[in-house]
Amino acid sequence: MKARAPITTIIATAASATSAFAANGAQANEPGILVWAFMGFAAVIVAGQMVPAAMLVFGALKALFVKPEVAKLKA
């Protein structure tokens, strides 16, 4: 019986809280200015990270496909 107590408690809690996850219909029609500002800021960060990523990819491709130079020793 003691082993069933935690399971019963979890089931009772989950069953009583299911209505909390339902939408109540009081949502705004469109996002506010702060949401758009946050999304724009995130887009600027992503676009800024594309520049070093592209440089890294082009450098790696250049290293793969360019004929390696022979090291010349100066005597």
N, CA and C atoms as a LAMMPS dump frame, in Angstrom:
ITEM: TIMESTEP
0
ITEM: NUMBER OF ATOMS
225
ITEM: BOX BOUNDS ff ff ff
-5.0000000000000000e+02 5.0000000000000000e+02
-5.0000000000000000e+02 5.0000000000000000e+02
-5.0000000000000000e+02 5.0000000000000000e+02
ITEM: ATOMS id mol type element x y z
1 1 1 N 0.826 -1.196 0
2 1 2 C 0 0 0
3 1 3 C 0.869 1.259 0
4 2 1 N 2.011 1.19 0.704
5 2 2 C 2.869 2.363 0.765
6 2 3 C 3.494 2.667 -0.591
7 3 1 N 3.697 1.646 -1.406
8 3 2 C 4.284 1.869 -2.725
9 3 3 C 3.299 2.559 -3.661
10 4 1 N 2.029 2.403 -3.427
11 4 2 C 1.013 3.02 -4.277
12 4 3 C 0.767 4.485 -3.932
13 5 1 N 1.124 4.903 -2.752
14 5 2 C 0.837 6.273 -2.322
15 5 3 C 1.5 7.32 -3.218
16 6 1 N 2.785 7.203 -3.551
17 6 2 C 3.382 8.221 -4.433
18 6 3 C 2.769 8.216 -5.833
19 7 1 N 2.482 7.042 -6.359
20 7 2 C 1.892 6.951 -7.69
21 7 3 C 0.5 7.57 -7.693
22 8 1 N -0.286 7.273 -6.673
23 8 2 C -1.632 7.831 -6.574
24 8 3 C -1.578 9.351 -6.432
25 9 1 N -0.62 9.84 -5.667
26 9 2 C -0.475 11.287 -5.494
27 9 3 C -0.123 11.965 -6.813
28 10 1 N 0.787 11.373 -7.57
29 10 2 C 1.181 11.947 -8.86
30 10 3 C 0.009 11.95 -9.831
31 11 1 N -0.721 10.853 -9.89
32 11 2 C -1.87 10.772 -10.794
33 11 3 C -2.941 11.783 -10.397
34 12 1 N -3.21 11.919 -9.107
35 12 2 C -4.225 12.869 -8.652
36 12 3 C -3.809 14.307 -8.956
37 13 1 N -2.537 14.606 -8.788
38 13 2 C -2.053 15.954 -9.089
39 13 3 C -2.139 16.243 -10.58
40 14 1 N -1.719 15.29 -11.406
41 14 2 C -1.754 15.491 -12.859
42 14 3 C -3.188 15.58 -13.37
43 15 1 N -4.084 14.797 -12.819
44 15 2 C -5.47 14.805 -13.276
45 15 3 C -6.163 16.116 -12.914
46 16 1 N -5.813 16.688 -11.788
47 16 2 C -6.462 17.933 -11.388
48 16 3 C -5.846 19.148 -12.076
49 17 1 N -4.657 19.014 -12.623
50 17 2 C -3.972 20.155 -13.237
51 17 3 C -4.104 20.188 -14.752
52 18 1 N -4.833 19.278 -15.338
53 18 2 C -4.916 19.256 -16.798
54 18 3 C -5.614 20.479 -17.363
55 19 1 N -6.551 21.05 -16.645
56 19 2 C -7.239 22.224 -17.168
57 19 3 C -6.334 23.451 -17.167
58 20 1 N -5.257 23.43 -16.415
59 20 2 C -4.332 24.558 -16.391
60 20 3 C -3.569 24.673 -17.693
61 21 1 N -3.457 23.601 -18.455
62 21 2 C -2.711 23.618 -19.701
63 21 3 C -3.574 24.002 -20.902
64 22 1 N -4.857 24.14 -20.703
65 22 2 C -5.751 24.469 -21.81
66 22 3 C -5.695 25.971 -22.089
67 23 1 N -5.908 26.351 -23.341
68 23 2 C -5.927 27.764 -23.708
69 23 3 C -7.247 28.381 -23.262
70 24 1 N -7.168 29.608 -22.782
71 24 2 C -8.385 30.256 -22.313
72 24 3 C -8.954 31.235 -23.333
73 25 1 N -8.319 31.434 -24.453
74 25 2 C -8.841 32.298 -25.495
75 25 3 C -8.558 33.77 -25.292
76 26 1 N -7.851 34.14 -24.239
77 26 2 C -7.557 35.545 -23.969
78 26 3 C -6.176 35.922 -24.496
79 27 1 N -5.868 35.485 -25.695
80 27 2 C -4.558 35.778 -26.27
81 27 3 C -4.65 37.007 -27.161
82 28 1 N -3.522 37.693 -27.287
83 28 2 C -3.47 38.862 -28.165
84 28 3 C -3.469 38.41 -29.622
85 29 1 N -3.95 39.261 -30.493
86 29 2 C -4.015 38.915 -31.908
87 29 3 C -2.652 38.919 -32.578
88 30 1 N -1.769 39.8 -32.16
89 30 2 C -0.443 39.86 -32.751
90 30 3 C 0.569 40.186 -31.659
91 31 1 N 1.825 39.811 -31.879
92 31 2 C 2.833 40.071 -30.853
93 31 3 C 3.136 41.569 -30.729
94 32 1 N 3.573 41.951 -29.555
95 32 2 C 3.87 43.351 -29.296
96 32 3 C 5.234 43.764 -29.832
97 33 1 N 5.573 45.02 -29.589
98 33 2 C 6.825 45.581 -30.098
99 33 3 C 8.037 44.931 -29.436
100 34 1 N 7.908 44.529 -28.181
101 34 2 C 9.044 43.902 -27.507
102 34 3 C 9.363 42.532 -28.099
103 35 1 N 8.349 41.81 -28.525
104 35 2 C 8.577 40.506 -29.161
105 35 3 C 9.308 40.699 -30.477
106 36 1 N 8.872 41.684 -31.268
107 36 2 C 9.533 41.949 -32.547
108 36 3 C 10.962 42.442 -32.328
109 37 1 N 11.184 43.249 -31.294
110 37 2 C 12.533 43.729 -30.997
111 37 3 C 13.441 42.574 -30.588
112 38 1 N 12.924 41.674 -29.784
113 38 2 C 13.714 40.517 -29.375
114 38 3 C 14.045 39.632 -30.569
115 39 1 N 13.074 39.406 -31.44
116 39 2 C 13.323 38.576 -32.621
117 39 3 C 14.323 39.245 -33.561
118 40 1 N 14.254 40.561 -33.699
119 40 2 C 15.222 41.287 -34.518
120 40 3 C 16.618 41.215 -33.943
121 41 1 N 16.724 41.344 -32.632
122 41 2 C 18.023 41.242 -31.967
123 41 3 C 18.61 39.851 -32.149
124 42 1 N 17.783 38.829 -32.033
125 42 2 C 18.25 37.454 -32.248
126 42 3 C 18.692 37.256 -33.696
127 43 1 N 17.983 37.855 -34.645
128 43 2 C 18.363 37.744 -36.058
129 43 3 C 19.692 38.434 -36.322
130 44 1 N 19.937 39.56 -35.672
131 44 2 C 21.224 40.255 -35.834
132 44 3 C 22.358 39.401 -35.286
133 45 1 N 22.135 38.755 -34.167
134 45 2 C 23.168 37.886 -33.597
135 45 3 C 23.452 36.717 -34.529
136 46 1 N 22.41 36.088 -35.056
137 46 2 C 22.599 34.951 -35.969
138 46 3 C 23.322 35.399 -37.232
139 47 1 N 22.925 36.534 -37.793
140 47 2 C 23.583 37.037 -39
141 47 3 C 25.038 37.392 -38.718
142 48 1 N 25.317 37.93 -37.555
143 48 2 C 26.698 38.248 -37.187
144 48 3 C 27.558 37.015 -37.027
145 49 1 N 26.969 35.927 -36.612
146 49 2 C 27.721 34.684 -36.457
147 49 3 C 27.958 33.997 -37.794
148 50 1 N 27.221 34.381 -38.824
149 50 2 C 27.415 33.779 -40.147
150 50 3 C 28.733 34.208 -40.782
151 51 1 N 29.202 35.418 -40.497
152 51 2 C 30.442 35.917 -41.104
153 51 3 C 31.642 35.082 -40.669
154 52 1 N 31.901 34.892 -39.369
155 52 2 C 33.047 34.053 -39.001
156 52 3 C 32.869 32.593 -39.412
157 53 1 N 31.633 32.116 -39.429
158 53 2 C 31.402 30.73 -39.85
159 53 3 C 31.741 30.559 -41.326
160 54 1 N 31.351 31.522 -42.155
161 54 2 C 31.667 31.449 -43.583
162 54 3 C 33.171 31.54 -43.805
163 55 1 N 33.845 32.4 -43.06
164 55 2 C 35.302 32.508 -43.189
165 55 3 C 35.977 31.197 -42.813
166 56 1 N 35.484 30.538 -41.791
167 56 2 C 36.05 29.264 -41.366
168 56 3 C 35.83 28.186 -42.418
169 57 1 N 34.639 28.131 -42.983
170 57 2 C 34.339 27.124 -44.008
171 57 3 C 35.183 27.362 -45.254
172 58 1 N 35.277 28.622 -45.707
173 58 2 C 36.074 28.913 -46.899
174 58 3 C 37.552 28.624 -46.659
175 59 1 N 38.042 28.91 -45.469
176 59 2 C 39.435 28.596 -45.148
177 59 3 C 39.69 27.1 -45.146
178 60 1 N 38.752 26.334 -44.623
179 60 2 C 38.903 24.875 -44.609
180 60 3 C 38.847 24.313 -46.021
181 61 1 N 37.943 24.827 -46.853
182 61 2 C 37.86 24.359 -48.242
183 61 3 C 39.122 24.723 -49.018
184 62 1 N 39.647 25.901 -48.768
185 62 2 C 40.874 26.316 -49.437
186 62 3 C 42.028 25.409 -49.026
187 63 1 N 42.102 25.061 -47.757
188 63 2 C 43.168 24.181 -47.281
189 63 3 C 43.03 22.779 -47.86
190 64 1 N 41.826 22.348 -48.139
191 64 2 C 41.623 21.011 -48.695
192 64 3 C 41.96 20.923 -50.176
193 65 1 N 41.64 21.96 -50.934
194 65 2 C 41.726 21.862 -52.387
195 65 3 C 42.917 22.576 -53.021
196 66 1 N 43.662 23.352 -52.27
197 66 2 C 44.824 24.041 -52.828
198 66 3 C 46.043 23.143 -52.672
199 67 1 N 46.884 23.128 -53.705
200 67 2 C 48.095 22.309 -53.679
201 67 3 C 49.015 22.809 -52.564
202 68 1 N 49.466 21.91 -51.703
203 68 2 C 50.331 22.35 -50.599
204 68 3 C 51.691 22.814 -51.121
205 69 1 N 52.206 23.855 -50.51
206 69 2 C 53.51 24.38 -50.901
207 69 3 C 54.61 23.567 -50.234
208 70 1 N 55.681 23.396 -50.955
209 70 2 C 56.83 22.676 -50.408
210 70 3 C 57.617 23.648 -49.541
211 71 1 N 57.957 23.203 -48.363
212 71 2 C 58.706 24.056 -47.448
213 71 3 C 60.123 24.242 -47.972
214 72 1 N 60.557 25.489 -48.045
215 72 2 C 61.903 25.799 -48.518
216 72 3 C 62.743 26.227 -47.327
217 73 1 N 63.841 25.537 -47.149
218 73 2 C 64.744 25.864 -46.051
219 73 3 C 65.803 26.835 -46.544
220 74 1 N 66.045 27.858 -45.771
221 74 2 C 67.11 28.803 -46.103
222 74 3 C 68.37 28.368 -45.373
223 75 1 N 69.451 28.213 -46.115
224 75 2 C 70.695 27.768 -45.493
225 75 3 C 71.658 28.904 -45.332
